[in-house]
Amino acid sequence: MNLLHISDMHFGSRHWTGNRKVLLDKLNSYSADIVINTGDNTTDSLESEFEAAGKFLDAINCRHIVSIPGNHDKRTMRCQEFYQRYLGEIDLIRPLNPDNCNKRNIFLDQHTNGISDYLTDINFIQKISIDDISLLVVCLDTSELNRDNGYIDREILRSVSHEIEQHTYDKIILLNHHSILETDSDPLFNSGHIIKFVMQHNIKHVFCGHTHQLALTEFKDLYHNHTFRQYKNGSLSSSNSPNESNMILFFENFGEKNMAVHVIRIFTEEDRLIFKEELISIG
């Protein structure tokens, strides 16, 4: 199973103006079984930005593309509606007990006009079969409406856990926008809850973005004897990032002993794109 990881496309004012077709050709050259996209598809959650991001993702030649929201995708009250319309309609996991939720603006005022769904959190699960291997992709929304910091609601985690328990699968991975192992200027405040969630479901691989910086990290809890890896990707195509932060991650033989990560950095020179690749063996 080969997996392509992209993140932080930032369609809108931060998206670079380079040759988009060249970038798509490069993405398609890897013939990935699954493409995972860990958020910040837009800059300001505008409908035009969601539409542009959706068209770009639709042009990737892959049957299984899973996208999650980031903090920049949750800047308007209609963000959930736009997400569903342009990035793929999914079955949202709703809290088992809404009264127990304490995340800011997880529900909008029911009298607000023009909103089709009052739940702002976009949590879901997708089950994908590749070569007779069933992969459960768990997607957590760590972003709050109109805030850059991350937060996860414990009632949502309980509800997602309940949903996981309804499935049988061979492998399980987790996607969330904010890092659960590292901090930055806009961190995920209660990441410990997700780490417990990861251990509860024996998740070995976690994917994220947000900081536009590459980090491949292994976490080991010596007391509970649980180990997992977090893969933090940079930006796919941002013009508002330091040099060498635009990149693609390609996981060859994902989850196997001979797994390797290809780090493909993207540089722009006028309207040209230059790709520099390095191979990291982490099986």
Summary of the structure (lengths in Angstrom):
residues: 283
radius of gyration: 17.9
end to end distance: 13.5
largest distance: 54.5
contacts: 944
relative contact order: 0.17
helix: 20%
strand: 30%
